[in-house]
């Protein structure tokens, strides 16, 4: 992590890193929700398989 001589600049920098990580996590969650919601449209995938995929993704996060 970058170090600034000024404690004020360091706090701002660290807050920016933290805020960016939180935003990326939110966007990734939205992406997965959107993609997983379309599994029922895939021919040949049954409800049990869809639930297994969803549970697997939840455990991995």
C-alpha positions, -999 to +999 in steps of 0.1 A: +000+000+000+012+034-009+025+056+020+021+093+022+041+116+045+009+135+053-015+115+077-044+134+061-035+122+026-029+087+038-064+085+053-079+098+021-060+073+001-069+044+023-106+055+023-105+056-015-091+020-016-117+008+008-146+025-010-134+012-043-133-024-030-168-021-015-181-008-049-165-036-068-180-061-044-215-046-048-212-047-086-199-083-086-228-093-064-253-076-088-237-094-117-240-128-101-276-122-090-284-113-126-266-142-141-279-168-116-315-155-121-314-167-158-304-203-150-341-213-151-341-203-188-313-228-197-328-259-213-319-291-195-312-276-161-336-287-134-345-271-102-322-293-081-292-285-103-299-248-102-301-249-064-268-268-063-251-241-084-265-213-064-254-229-031-219-235-045-216-198-055-228-187-021-203-209-003-174-196-025-180-160-016 
